[in-house]
Amino acid sequence: MKVRLILALAFAWALGLASGPVAAQGASAGVRLDGREVMRVSGDSANQSANRARRVEARLSALTNSARIPQPARVVDIDSDEPRIEVGGQPVVTVTLMDAAEEATSQAALARQWAMSVDLALAEAREARRSPGGRYWAEARGSAEAALQRLGASTVSIVPRAAAALLVVLLFCMIASVLRFALRRALPLVVRDPTRQSLVRQMTYFGLVALGLVVAADVLGFSPGSVVAGLGLTGLVLGFALKDILSNFVSGLLILALRPFHIGDQIVIGESAEGTVERIELRATQIRTYDGRVTLVPNAEVFTSRITNNTADPVRRGNVRFRLGYEVDIQSLVALLPAGAAGVEGVLETPPPRLRVRTLDASDIEFDLAFWTDSRRSDFQDTGSLVRRRVVDLCREAGVGLPNPDIRLIQRLPDNPADRA
């Protein structure tokens, strides 16, 4: 309970930090001439106020470099809803209601104040440009000072936003991790399929992380619509750059949705990997081979390869092949060996074991004893070993001669070459 309360308070603090003083600072921008701030104009957003400030700066710069006789700034339509400041008939800036609200004064009073600031700034700028090379020096110095001042203002504005955005991302990642842990405990009580459990956990986790990134982008001043539009414009470039990652991600989603195999199944992926499926992530599928090693196979390779699921069916047929000489009584073996294999632990009674003659070679006969058992590889291998031992014991008890690799048939050739022909 305490942890949840702390998370809620921290989250509320982060959102408050993002929407409080930082947002207010981002709604206004300074108008500078030769590095000196003349006024601050406001807008609905930081970008709008910055663009408005640049337009006013361009007008002031044109008036400073003009060769016409300087005239004082005057306020036009001071009693209207949009009083404006003009210099020599040239409009400089319009005082909006938002500008007045930002300065906590009336539009008329702010217009008079801005007119005085414009006169003072233009007089200083013209005075600095009278000396030889003064214009270039003043503009260079002003640009440098303006850049440094804007850098400081941006730092003051961006650092709190970045800290708030980072905190939001960390909070969402923490919440996603806690929820994933809770789902890992609760889902088995509702959903029995481990593959479906993995799909729900991963989609919930990455969905919350993605939501945290969107909220963090909004804290930084990017609207969700602009973020989506930006992703749409750069989607083609990202598609080429992250082709393999996106392919594995989409393949992972398809594997989790279509479920060609489940967690715990024993599969063969093409000719590269065989083992038990332990985890199905969005990037790769984790397989533990029969010798205990862990193999991560990219999901794109898994999805496009031929997959053999050895445990898709609960039972599996096993085959024991062996060779005996032509002197054996096949009918007695047909009655003896299947009955003996049926008594082996792990061999199913239905379908019953069957003995078949597979091939007839020059010196022996190849037999195939087929039986059905559990499809799990451990049981399958153990049962196959027990059946082979049973075949050897039954053949020895029945007096059937087993193949001896040390005995070879040697035929002596005639001494006369003519007889050899």
TORROKE-671819 format. One record per atom (N, C-alpha, C): residue in one letter; x, y negated, z negated. Coordinates in steps of 0.001 Angstrom, whole numbers, plus 500000, padded with zeros to 6 digits. Atoms other than C-alpha are relative to their C-alpha. Layout:
N
aXYZ
...
//
This chain:
421
m500832501197500000
m500000500000500000
m500870498748500000
k499100501156500047
k502820497583499154
k500696499792501330
v499323500127498701
v504591498361502417
v499065499373501024
r500955500573499057
r501443497576504401
r499792498512499739
l500178501408500336
l500987494297502516
l501185499166500462
i498799500720499572
i504594493262503198
i500020499837501519
l500034500071498543
l504215494104506902
l498973498975500469
a501039500950499590
a500975492115507138
a500439498562499750
l499531501351500301
l502499489060505421
l501104499557500960
a498915500341499072
a505621489189507597
a499464499726501391
f500584500198498673
f503531489521510733
f499280498655500082
a500696501288500026
a501343486564509733
a500989498843499985
w498980501055500030
w504464484511508949
w500611499791501372
a499407500111498666
a505918485297512373
a499064499264500951
l500940500683499121
l502744484239514169
l499841498534499602
g500099501378500447
g502491481114512012
g501202499183500424
l498789500686499565
l506090480244512790
l499955499694501484
a500046500191498546
a505414480671516500
a498985498946500404
s501058500916499598
s502229478572516538
s500010498689499219
g499987501190500830
g503199475907513973
g500888498917500539
p499158501122499597
p505966473306514126
p500723500238501289
v499262499754498758
v507786475034516950
v499166499670501198
a500873500279498869
a504788474821519218
a499799498502500185
a500175501438499899
a504354471144518383
a501202499355500647
q498805500553499384
q507933470400519340
q500022500277501496
g499957499645498592
g507512472171522642
g498995499245500836
a501039500688499256
a504468469981523577
a500413498596500420
s499539501330499612
s506509466783523985
s501426500084500502
a498656500030499425
a509653465830525888
a500469498557500040
g499437501344500030
g511995462863525713
g500339499488501382
v499625500694498761
v512443460354528568
v501270499216499701
r498697500617500276
r516082459240528743
r500487499220501214
l499347500804498970
l517944456609530689
l501427499754499541
d498581500060500365
d521736456796530627
d500252500673498646
g499804499247501231
g521466459269527765
g499230499467498820
r500738500601501110
r519340456955525604
r498524500345500148
e501409499630499944
e515869458136524708
e499148498737499945
v500854501182499887
v513300455554525777
v498647500260499358
m501325499647500515
m510053457352524848
m499872501521500020
r500325498579499953
r508507460772524317
r498598500156500564
v501294499761499360
v505707461945526578
v499532501396499636
s500593498738500428
s503340464799525754
s499272500665501159
g500731499216499008
g501626467542527725
g499345501197499355
d500684498815500522
d499505470633527347
d500967501133499690
s498994498968500238
s502641472782527443
s501375499373500093
a498624500501499948
a506398472424527187
a500427499719501434
n499623500215498601
n506810472791530950
n499336498747500568
q500693501169499483
q504180470175531688
q500609498710499469
s499392501209500564
s505702467627529297
s501397499759500564
a498653500165499425
a509210468294530651
a499929499470501426
n500145500500498623
n508068467773534257
n499555498536500016
r500439501390500080
r506306464581533279
r501151499071499620
a498845500807500401
a509458463282531550
a500964499805501157
r499077500127498862
r511549464004534664
r499478498982501014
r500553500967499047
r509163461980536854
r500186498563499500
v499807501350500551
v509320458977534501
v501475499609500076
e498569500289499905
e513133459224534379
e500397499615501418
a499673500335498605
a513281459186538189
a499532498584500333
r500480501361499733
r511163456008538296
r500887498962499328
l499116500938500692
l513331454270535683
l501353499902500685
s498711500022499311
s516505455270537537
s499915499195501289
a500172500780498777
a515121453814540766
a499917498509499690
l500074501421500381
l514285450536538987
l501353499480499557
t498679500437500457
t517766450399537451
t500918499721501170
n499103500138498856
n519527450789540790
n499446499058501069
s500591500886499009
s517186448398542602
s500737498659500020
a499315501286499849
a518696445191543968
a499065498820499773
r500974501074500202
r515518443206543323
r500239499323498640
i499873500751501259
i515373440529540592
i499197500714498927
p500725499252501036
p514463442303537367
p498820499205499451
q501202500575500574
q510993441641536018
q499655500759498731
p500344499303501247
p509679442439532546
p498873501008500220
a501056498986499944
a507513445449531955
a498720499432499415
r501278500465500504
r503818444778531446
r499020501161499942
v501012498968500191
v500866446816530333
v498766499631500806
v501178500199499147
v497994447178532805
v498862500834499447
d501211499313500485
d494436448093531792
d500200500483498560
i499675499613501370
i495356448029528131
i498779500449499217
d501211499633500721
d491743448352527001
d499298501218500597
s500634498831499367
s490968451312529282
s500458501286499314
d499615498691500550
d491274455029528544
d501385500431500450
e498687499610499487
e494495455215530578
e500820498741500286
p499125501160499747
p496670452110530090
p501332500460500589
r498746499622499356
r499812452152532201
r500982498853499943
i498917500982500057
i503155450396532216
i500565499855501397
e499461500289498675
e504396448694535391
e501170499038499869
v498855500917499915
v507645446924536294
v500069499509501433
g499981500543498648
g507470444575539258
g498966500641500897
g501049499366499206
g504236446207540411
g500183501485500214
q499740498572499857
q505809449675540290
q499551500732498734
p500436499257501193
p504009452135537964
p501145500836499419
v498945499237500680
v506319453713535387
v499411501200499268
v500561498909500786
v504182455748533017
v498586499617499578
t501368500177500501
t500558456177531946
t499933500549498577
v500114499594501391
v499829456356528224
v498717500814499840
t501158499123500148
t497512459304527570
t499573500060498535
l500504499828501354
l495389460073524547
l500872500978499218
m499118499042500661
m497709462998523785
m501292499328499533
d498805500738500425
d500706460634523693
d499724499223498723
a500340500780501186
a498920458416521191
a499794500894498789
a500212499083501121
a497862461366519065
a501327500548499490
e498696499491500407
e501448462645519035
e500744498992499127
e499327501051500763
e502687459280517691
e499129499459498869
a500930500421501060
a499667458850515367
a499707498502500069
t500338501409499806
t498724455475516828
t498984499905501124
s500956500189498910
s496371453955519408
s500740499913501330
q499385500061498686
q496962453965523147
q500518498594500300
a499568501384499731
a497162450151523298
a501299499679499253
a498789500280500775
a499746449948520510
a501190500774500558
l498899499209499435
l501804452745522017
l500440499436501335
a499632500586498709
a501661451075525444
a500892498778499799
r499145501157500271
r503068447838523999
r501396500429499533
q498711499519500500
q505796449759522184
q500842500566501134
w499253499421498878
w506747451659525333
w500475498901500961
a499597501086499097
a506839448427527376
a501253499301499475
m498801500592500595
m509338446908524953
m501204500924500149
s498892499042499861
s511455450085525049
s500498500046501428
v499593499983498593
v511435450062528853
v500811498752500333
d499242501227499743
d512561446423528970
d501409500089499422
l498702499910500641
l515385447066526537
l500899501004500712
a499192498976499339
a516534450251528289
a500448499546501371
l499619500488498671
l516486448627531759
l501056498901499893
a499005501081500161
a518413445589530490
a501372500585499685
e498717499391500332
e521123447738528952
e500579500743501197
a499508499253498846
a521337449913532050
a500541499078501075
r499517500937498981
r521684446939534399
r501303499337499548
e498774500610500526
e524314445364532133
e501181500949500146
a498916499025499874
a526353448595532174
a500435500198501439
r499689499764498585
r526258448655535992
r500600498776500696
r499462501203499365
r527603445152536605
r501487500106500271
s498556499875499798
s531294446058536261
s500277500938501160
p499657499089498906
p533109447805539148
p500027501463499516
g500084498585500383
g532344451482538994
g499127500251498795
g500822499827501192
g530012450839536081
g498789500889500237
r501176499185499697
r527091452472537835
r500313501488499878
y499652498573500008
y528853455799538314
y500387500450498590
w499610499636501369
w530357455727534847
w498778500097499094
a501197499984500834
a527014454909533248
a499143501235500297
e500820498833499661
e525192457619535164
e500658501297499543
a499308498781500435
a527877460226534427
a499915500165498487
r500081499926501457
r527982459349530743
r498582500308499547
g501395499756500358
g524191459255530571
g499570501428500253
s500362498611499702
s523852462630532255
s500604500960498986
a499357499126500988
a526372464194529875
a499310499903498646
e500665500163501287
e524726462684526806
e498601500609500008
a501341499423499913
a521276463692528012
a500048501520499955
a499893498539500003
a522434467229528657
a500290500539498597
l499683499557501353
l523953467507525180
l498808499846499063
q501167500206500849
q520879466043523530
q498909501022500282
r501006498997499659
r518564468356525437
r500428501382499534
l499520498707500488
l520786471290524542
l499743500146498509
g500274499935501428
g520529470418520870
g498527500158499697
a501443499886500222
a516774469925521091
a499493501377500377
s500425498661499588
s516373473190522985
s500434501046498987
t499528499050501011
t518486474997520416
t499104499980498771
v500881500119501168
v516369473658517574
v498634500610500284
s501315499480499664
s513242474680519444
s500028501492500284
i499981498610499542
i514362478039520833
i500385500960498887
v499531499063501031
v516161479539517835
v498870500494499106
p501118499462500787
p513049479679515617
p499072500890500809
r500846499165499158
r511042481021518535
r500627501370500230
a499325498722499770
a513650483675519267
a499971500862498744
a500056499243501251
a513768484661515595
a498603500568499772
a501371499517500157
a509983484896515478
a499698501123500975
a500240498952499012
a509895486927518698
a500698501297499613
l499275498802500433
l512567489308517397
l499292500665498829
l500711499442501144
l510655489732514159
l498721500698500447
v501224499374499485
v507454490474516080
v500310501349500632
v499627498725499366
v509218493150518157
v500359501043498952
l499625499058501062
l510728494721515042
l498781500493499236
l501216499595500708
l507353494727513300
l499187500988500803
f500770499079499166
f505616496363516235
f500708501349500121
c499261498722499942
c508392498974516525
c499845500764498690
m500178499345501292
m508081499667512807
m498597500587499875
i501372499498500057
i504309499980513031
i499830501207500925
a500097498876499066
a504648502244516085
a500660501247499424
s499318498850500592
s507140504481514242
s499176500607498867
v500830499489501104
v504915504724511167
v498779500723500543
l501186499366499426
l501880505507513317
l500361501315500678
r499588498742499378
r503807508126515288
r500242501080498951
f499794499038501084
f504866509782512027
f498662500481499434
a501322499598500512
a501256509719510796
a499283500915500983
l500632499139499006
l500017511196514077
l500642501374500027
r499335498700500027
r502627513933513828
r499442500885498883
r500597499241501098
r501025514955510524
r498518500267500222
a501453499894499921
a497368514351511411
a499512500703501264
l500486499433498744
l497085515460515047
l499846501519499969
p500199498537500022
p497666519201514377
p498696500420499341
l501273499658500622
l494501519115512271
l498828499828500955
v501081500279499053
v492461517868515243
v500265500627501357
v499616499484498686
v494341518889518387
v500985501147499799
r499136498837500195
r495877522337518532
r501104500096501043
d499019499890498926
d497746521970521810
d501200499106499690
p498827500846500291
p501333520774521023
p500325499028501117
t499709500894498886
t501701519295524522
t499093498780499970
r500920501128500104
r498601517162524096
r500351499114498802
q499554500784501151
q499836516095520671
q501166499098500390
s498842500789499569
s503118514958522230
s499572498848500903
l500480501049499105
l501243512999524913
l499376498859499206
v500662501034500796
v499106511148522355
v501031499212499192
r498992500692500804
r502108510365520132
r500827499043500842
q499116500835499196
q504289509040522923
q499253498827500626
m500754501097499415
m501571506994524613
m499656498950498944
t500282500949501078
t500625505438521270
t501246499198499643
y498762500669500384
y504246504651520406
y500420498965501049
f499521500922498973
f505247503122523738
f498963498935500321
g501020501023499808
g501901501330524064
g500127498881498988
l499811501025501026
l502466499529520757
l501282499201500241
v498756500718499704
v506052498699521717
v499790499011501157
a500288500907498880
a504849497249525041
a499141498817499553
l500816501095500530
l502191495230523199
l500851499027499189
g499099500864500749
g504893493915520866
g500842499126500910
l499217500802499054
l506972492775523852
l499160498894500617
v500876501033499441
v503972490941525321
v499761498892498981
v500198501004501051
v503283489203521988
v501273499178499807
a498738500720500145
a506985488313521691
a500211499019501148
a499895500922498864
a506916486822525187
a499084498800499812
d500904501116500279
d503903484719524164
d500579499077498925
v499353500820501032
v505807483568521064
v501088499121500608
l498941500769499347
l508665482448523309
l499470498933500934
g500583501025499144
g506225480378525336
g499563500497501355
f500435499439498736
f505485482729528224
f498593500564499826
s501355499475500089
s501803483375528786
s499972501413500565
p500085498630499458
p500771487014529397
p499774500029501495
g500234500026498555
g499541486042532860
g501270499755500780
s498741500271499309
s502906484583533846
s500955501175499893
v499142498817500145
v504688487652532451
v499595501066501001
v500471498989499053
v502503489967534516
v500320499588501428
a499676500475498656
a502961487774537597
a501485500145500295
g498555499839499808
g506722487765537095
g500386501445500227
l499712498583499795
l506757491532536772
l499548500448501384
g500460499634498667
g504735491765539970
g500956499537501078
l499074500516498998
l507188489588541867
l501312500768500006
t498711499299500084
t510224491485540615
t499836501522499983
g500232498554500068
g508582494921540703
g500751500766501071
l499309499306498912
l510110495797544073
l501483500150499690
v498570499936500339
v513633494929542917
v500234500995498871
l499849499066501107
l513172496801539645
l499754501430500453
g500270498655499503
g511743499740541543
g501229500631500638
f498773499476499398
f514944500096543568
f501097500186498965
a498921499930500984
a517230499406540608
a499772501119498992
l500321499000501027
l515440501736538188
l499229501168500606
k500747498956499293
k514275504310540702
k500017501312499231
d499899498712500692
d515554507342538804
d499278499968498654
i500652500102501309
i514336506104535415
i498488500002500155
l501446500037499781
l510868505278536740
l499486501332500506
s500416498684499505
s510724508595538589
s499885500996498859
n500073499101501158
n511512510492535388
n498828499637499095
f501087500440500871
f509000508375533452
f498645500447500560
v501275499604499383
v506147508976535922
v499857501523500007
s500054498536500016
s507043512660536198
s499682500521498603
g500312499601501369
g506968512922532399
g498523499832499678
l501433500207500214
l503469511425532315
l499175501068500715
l500747498977499251
l502288513850535003
l500137501373499349
i499810498712500661
i503808516828533193
i499148500085498739
l500802500000501227
l502132515821529931
l498511500021500306
a501427500034499660
a498812515206531712
a499546501300500667
l500389498783499283
l498742518223534065
l500322501273499232
r499600498891500880
r500487520560531562
r500243501311500772
p499656498727499353
p502049523149533897
p500608500996499023
f499509499145501074
f503646524523530720
f499791499266498689
h500234500568501315
h503306523930526997
h501274500109499166
i498893499873500937
i505708523413524140
i499965501390499382
g499909498626500483
g506903526847523063
g500012501024501114
d499952499066498871
d506595528405526538
d501442500255500401
q498680499627499474
q509570530211528034
q499925499932501515
i500120500290498581
i510141528921531552
i501356500106500673
v498813500041499146
v512615529080534410
v499799498838500964
i500087501169499129
i513229525750536216
i500962500198501154
g499162499748498835
g514490526533539696
g501037501053499698
e498893499110500332
e517878528119539281
e500962499348499011
s499079500766500848
s519322525593536811
s499838500289498518
a500204499868501444
a517759526284533417
a498913501024499721
e500999499042500473
e515852528971531562
e500066500014498481
g500034499981501449
g514727528933527968
g498628499633499479
t501236500342500680
t512079527866525482
t499831498489499962
v500285501432499999
v510446524427525821
v499835499538498553
e500079500533501355
e511052522488522601
e499332498636499943
r500579501349499987
r510108518915523518
r499797499563501438
i500266500599498695
i508559517100526476
i499955498496499786
e499926501440500141
e509684513467526438
e499633499353501330
l500331500706498770
l508885510778528982
l501184499941500960
r498838500025499113
r512437510951530355
r500476501382500388
a499453498669499731
a513463514608530081
a499243501029499173
t500574498864500714
t512280518023528955
t501136500762499320
q498970499323500785
q514298519675526198
q499710501490499962
i500129498544499947
i514876523418526626
i501133500611499196
r498984499249500742
r516690525744524263
r500194501339500703
t499708498768499276
t518400528516526198
t500063501182499034
y500058498793500833
y518448532090524949
y501287500228499216
d498767499891500779
d522033531725523751
d500140498858498994
g500006501001501052
g521079528820521460
g500404498606500421
r499612501324499549
r522210525855523585
r498768499173500372
v501086500914499674
v520031522782524145
v500294499345501351
t499856500563498665
t519505521621527737
t498912498957500223
l500941501059499640
l517881518322528764
l499902499934501518
v500222499999498560
v516390518561532257
v499170498771500353
p500799501177499626
p515229515270533884
p498625500417500512
n501371499641499646
n511479515271534378
n499756499995501501
a500159499997498544
a511793514409538069
a500433501342500578
e499550498679499543
e513766517628538578
e499027501085499574
v500962498999500471
v511294519596536470
v498756499982500869
f501269500119499290
f508281518253538369
f500106500459501444
t499852499648498586
t509712518891541840
t500597501386500209
s499387498686499858
s511336522273541131
s498947501101499860
r500863498837500196
r509798525719541225
r500135500452498549
i500024499644501417
i508766526671537693
i499372501385499846
t500522498684500350
t508321530244536493
t499723500012498504
n500407499978501406
n506374530440533240
n499870501453499564
n500004498594500413
n507221533758531627
n498962500299498927
t500928499782501110
t504791533263528758
t498635499394500266
a501329500524499692
a501774531853530613
a498924501019499656
d500914498918500376
d500105535235530035
d500566500678498756
p499475499404501240
p500354536937526641
p500721501321500196
v499326498719499763
v501516540246528185
v500844499898501258
r499060500014498885
r504294540997530633
r500469501417500276
r499557498656499634
r505388544060532550
r501517500076499977
g498573499719500001
g508819545505531948
g500303501231500835
n499589498874499147
n510744547938534139
n501345500540499518
v498755499300500314
v513386550493533222
v500331500897501181
r499607499234498806
r515219551881536249
r501209500863499669
f498897499065500254
f517490554910536131
f500047501009501147
r499768499043498919
r518907557552538452
r500236501390499417
l499814498600500367
l518744561346538162
l500254500810501264
g499696499143498851
g519887564194540398
g498751500657500569
y501126499352499317
y517695566089542840
y499565501288499317
e500364498742500646
e517679569149540585
e498931499823498919
v500970500201501081
v515264567510538067
v498603500362500483
d501397499705499726
d511608568520537865
d499215498692499855
i500646501307500017
i509791565341538848
i498659500055499278
q501311499919500622
q506385566578537694
q500100499994498473
s499849499991501454
s507637567259534194
s500415498626499468
l499614501356500415
l509257563818534026
l498810499055500013
v501184500858499918
v505994562171535120
v499108500183498775
a500814499748501195
a504267563808532177
a500740499650498720
l499227500167501218
l507112563402529677
l500331498548499689
l499469501325500284
l508559559920530050
l498928498941499722
p501023500989500357
p505367557755530206
p499390500232498628
a500557499726501320
a503985559517527151
a500989499623498900
g498997500392500987
g507257559019525318
g500117498500499879
a499908501468500048
a507400555307526280
a498789499392499307
a501210500527500643
a503817554824525065
a500120499995498487
g499835499967501440
g504943555705521555
g501026499032499458
v498991500970500447
v507630553016521449
v499303498777499417
e500583501180500632
e506890550072519153
e500085498790500940
g500068501167499130
g505767547048521169
g499415500288501352
v500582499644498710
v504552548958524252
v498488500102499838
l501455499999500074
l500846548387524903
l499432501301500557
e500653498778499531
e498524551326525350
e499272499769501318
t500723500331498774
t496579549538528082
t500598498725500588
p499909498843499104
p497701549459530836
p501072500987499512
p499031499011500481
p499582552740530127
p501285499961500821
p498749499919499229
p503239553219531162
p499853500973501173
r500051499162498792
r503772554743534606
r501409500193500542
l498691499669499413
l506737556485536224
l499839500124501502
r500048499965498538
r507383555953539925
r501383500361500532
v498758499740499272
v510022557200542351
v500264498790500880
r499731501253499299
r511663554078543681
r500721500234501318
t499238499733498774
t514301555255546192
t500580501404499944
l499330498700499849
l515843558470547469
l501352499741500644
d498655500217499484
d519608558131547824
d500607501323500443
a499341498801499488
a522121560587549213
a500269501004498892
s499610499082501064
s523055562040545833
s499061499999498801
d500883500016501161
d520310561029543362
d498693499288500344
i501313500621499867
i516786559695542876
i499914498846499006
e500180501133500890
e516020556267541444
e498546499961499527
f501330500052500609
f513057556185539049
f499762498613499411
d500413501288500572
d511131553149537797
d498902500268498987
l500970499824501071
l509393553367534428
l499460498618499627
a500631501298500250
a506935550427534114
a499150500079498731
f500785500086501223
f505377549378530818
f499622498543499759
w500479501342500318
w503516546371529406
w500235499704498531
t499690500383501369
t504510544437526289
t499762498513499828
d500149501424500275
d504428540995524657
d500933499196500899
s499224500772499030
s505631538247526999
s501109499178499363
r498906500715500617
r507866536555524411
r501320500705500274
r498759499371499548
r511448537115525456
r500648500848498913
s499376499202501057
s512658538317522062
s499334501361499888
d500721498726500059
d509937540972521864
d500211500792501282
f499849499318498710
f510307541758525555
f501356500695500096
q498668499406499933
q514036542362525339
q500148501153499005
d499907498929501001
d513756544393522127
d499221501229500436
t500815498859499557
t510971546526523545
t500662500713501161
g499307499357498876
g512900547119526773
g501169500840499535
s498884499220500530
s515931548276524781
s499513501299499351
l500539498793500635
l513806550695522731
l499514501008501039
v500472499088498947
v512247552152525909
v501191500692500666
r498818499373499387
r515696552764527449
r500589501083499081
r499504498987500946
r516852554540524305
r499092501215499976
r500944498888500005
r513694556628524350
r500147500861501237
v499817499235498759
v514268557662527979
v501224500898499884
v498785499192500144
v517800558846527188
v499760501160499038
d500246498927500975
d516639560811524129
d499114501084500584
l500908499002499437
l513796562499525996
l500684500840501082
c499298499236498957
c516012563470528938
c500973501000499370
r499082499061500656
r518571565021526583
r499240501143499332
e500781498942500646
e515890566900524637
e499426500979501025
a500566499123498965
a514414568257527888
a501071500691500819
g498924499356499257
g517824569332529176
g500216499428501373
v499813500633498692
v517761566911532095
v501396499406500040
g498640500510499888
g521297566158533282
g500025498527500374
l499889501437499735
l522110562478533099
l501191499721500914
p498882500312499095
p524391560801535639
p501304499862499223
n498674500088500585
n528106561147534843
n500901499294500988
p499193500752499030
p530239558470536500
p501375500601500232
d498676499399499820
d533376560605536031
d499985501168500979
i500105498866499072
i532111563409538320
i499790499458501403
r500104500397498604
r532644562857542037
r500015501254500866
l500038498886499054
l531883565207544930
l501123499820501013
i498851500057499095
i535094565958546859
i499878501168500991
q500097498976498960
q534914567851550197
q501363500151500679
r498696499749499375
r538096569508551535
r499826500134501509
l500049499949498537
l538713568972555238
l500813501166500534
p499227498891499371
p539908571839557530
p501400499518500397
d498624500346499612
d543613572004558304
d500116499772501474
n499935500133498549
n542962572314562025
n499261498746500424
p500670501234499555
p542261568920563580
p498823500273500918
a501103499683499087
a540050570602566183
a498750500363499205
d501156499657500828
d537865572037563452
d499378498773499313
r500553501227500601
r537541568560561885
r499018499324500937
a500905500640499041
a535985567305565089
a498677500768500063
//
